[in-house]
Amino acid sequence: MRDLRLTRRHLLVTAGSGILGVTVLNTVTGCSKSTGPATPASPDAARTASAGATGTAAGDWQRVNLSFVSAYLLIRGDEAAVVDLGTDGSADSIGSALTAAGSGWGAVRHVLLTHQHPDHAGGLAGVAPQVKAAIYAGEADVAGITSAQPLQPVKDGDEIFGLRIIGTPGHTAGHISVFDPSTGVLVAGDALRTTAGLVGPDPKYTADTAQAAASVRKLAALGVKTILPGHGEPLTSGAGDALSKLAASIKG
């Protein structure tokens, strides 16, 4: 665990093994009442998660804790992916996390946005000029994302950087999650949260709760071992069992 104290905010980077980092792109509504730049997180509120499985054959995942929302990095050799970008103004923190991981903006070849809400995609304007990367989002969310460069639409079953795109609509129509079948690591965006145990997306900001429930059940069938949520701490122990129990308990 590295604790990097920056001039603009307190950044915590959590390392694990196996899966990518994700940042989300957003439009009109968000997943939280906070839609401005990430505020400093206290040492107690911004605890890092425990490390993931050992070994680096599939690459190392690292969390960028942006206070109430997270981005994730996946570094494999001399290339990197970023999943979800936080709010506007988060680019400096993500860049610092890349540097701390021994990488940098020049290594980023893939940016994946789990959905269009501003607390996940607001950082795109600051990140896009830094990278020469393909930027991906779910087909149904692409039109809702403002971007200076073209976005590449993805759908359920597509593969990027050795990662499988899982269509998880409900929170938004084009919400996606990102799964590494070789390690069982799932970057869930807002399809799952760990803010009060493992739960689904916040109903207040979810377009279709029945679809969201179906997406949780879909994720439970994947053999997940680690859950990296957009909100809350990474779940690195007992993730599969917790997800199965959640899927069995929800209605819709």
N, C-alpha and C positions, 0 to 999 in steps of 0.2 A: 504494500500500500504506500502510495506517495501522497503527501499533503502539500499542495503547491499554493502558497499564499501570493495572490496577485494583487495589483494595485486597484483593480476595478471590482473584483469579487473573489470569494473563497472557492477554490476549485479542488475537488477531490477526484482522483482517478483510481478506479478499482480494476485490477488485472485479474483475468481468469483465462481459461484455455478453451479454445474451440470455436468461437463464433464471432460474428461481425459486430460492428458498431452501427447504429442506426439513428437517423435524424428525420423528423417529419416536417412536411411543408404545409402551410395553413392559409385559410382565407378568412371567412367572415366570423364564424363562431369558433370557440375554443373548447378545451377540455378542462379548463380551470378558470376561476375568477380572475387570476392574474394573467395578463396578456402583454405586459411590458417586459423590459429586459430582466434577466434573472437577477434576483437579489442575493446578497451574500447569505450563505448558509452557515449556521453556527456549527461548531465541532460536534455537538450532540445531535443536532437535527440532520446533519449531513454525514451520517456514519457510512463508512464503506462496507461493502459486502465481503464475505469471505471469498477466497480464491476458488476458481472452478477446478475442474479436473486437471490433473497434471499432464504434461506432455505438450509439445508445440507442433506436432505434425500438421494439424489442421489450422494452426494459427492461434493467436492470442486475442481474446476479447478484453476490452477495457471500457469501463464506465466513465463518462464525463458527467459529474453531478452538477447540474445547473440549478440547484436549490429545489424547486418543486417539480422539475422535469429533468429527464436524463437523455443524453445522446450516447451512442456506443461506437467504439472503434473496433475494426477487425483488421489486423495486420498479418499478412502472409508473405514472408520473404521481403521483397522490395516493393510490394504493392499494399495498398490499404483501401478499405471501404469505410464510409461513415454512414451510420443509420440514425436518422433524425437529427435536427439541427437546433432545437430549442427555440427560444424567442429571439426577436430582433436584438442584435448586440452580443450574441453568443459566440461569434466567430473567433474572437480572441481566446476564449477559454478552450474551444475545441482545438485551435492551433497550438496552444500551450500543452494540451494533453498529447497531441501528436509528437511534439518535441520531446516531452518527458518519456514517451514510449520509444524514443530512438528513431522516429520517423519524421514526417513533415508534409506540408501541403503538396509538394511535388510527387509524393508517393500515392496520393489519393486518386484512384481510377474509377471509383464507383461511389455515388451518393444515393442512398435509398430513403425515400420518404414514406413512412407508414400511412400517413393520411394528411389531409389538407389544413388541419387546424393550426392557428398561429403559434401556439406554444410548442409545436413540433416542427413547424416549417418556417417560422419567422426569421430564423437565422440564415435562410437561403441567400438573401441579398448580399450578406457579408461574406458568405462562404464561396458562392459561385465564382467571383473574380479571382479567388485564390487557387483554384484547381483547374486541371484539364481532365475532367471526369464526365462520364455519362451520369445523368440524373434521372432516377426512375421514380415513378409513382403509379398507383393503381389506376387502371383505365378510367374508371368512373370519377376519379378525383382530379385528373390532370387538368380539366377545364377550370377547376376552382383554384388553381395555384398560379400565382403571378410569378413569372420567371423571365429573366432577360435572355435565357437560352432555352432551346427546345427541351421538353421533357420526354422521356421515353416511357410510354405506357407499358405496364406489365400486368400479367394475369396469373391466376392460380396455375401452378405447375411449371412456370418459367424457372429457369436456373441462371443465376448470376454469381460469378466468383465462387462457384461450388456450393452456393446456397440456394435453397428452394423457396420460391415465392408461394405463400399460402394466402389465398383470398379469404379474408375475414371481414366481410361486410357487416354493417349494423351500426357501429359507431359513426361511420360515414359509409356512403355507398361504395366507395373504392378503397376502403381500408385494407391494407395488406399486413401480414406478419412475415418474418423471415426466419427460416429454419435450416439448421445444419444437420442433415441426417447422419453424418459421420460421428457427431458428438452429442446429439440430442439437445443442442442449445437453441432456444427459441427467443428471438427478439419480437416482442408482442405488441409494441406500440401501445395503443389504448384498448386493444381487445381484452387485455388482462391488466389488473392493477394489484399491487401488494400494499396498499395504503391502510387496509384494515383486514389483515389476512389476505388470502388470494381471492379476488373478486373479479367480476366482469367490468365493463366500462360504466362510467357514471351515467345513469339514466337521464340526468338533466341535459347532458350534451350528446346524447345518442339519438341518431335519426330513426332507427328501427330496432327496438329492443328484442323483438322476436328473431330477427336476423342475427343480432349480436349473440343471443343465446345459442343459436344454431352454430355460430362460429366457435364458441367456447367448446361445444361438443366435438366439433371437427378437430380442434387443436388437441383435445384429450386423446384422440386416436393416433397421435403421431409418435408416441414413445419419447416424450419430452423429459429431459433430465435437468435442465437449467432454464429458468424463465428470467429474461431481462425485460422488465416492464418500462413503459414510459414514465409512470408515476409509482413511486415506492422503491424499496430495496430489491436488488436481484435476489431470486430464490434459487439457491444452489444446492439445497438438500431437501429431499422428499418432494421435489417439484411434480413428478409424475403422479404420485398418489394424491397430492393436494389438488391437482388439476382434474383428476378423475372424480374426486369427491365433489368438486364444484360443478362439474358437468352433470353429475347425477342429481344435484340439488336444485338446479335452476329450472324454471318453467318458461315456456314460450316456444 
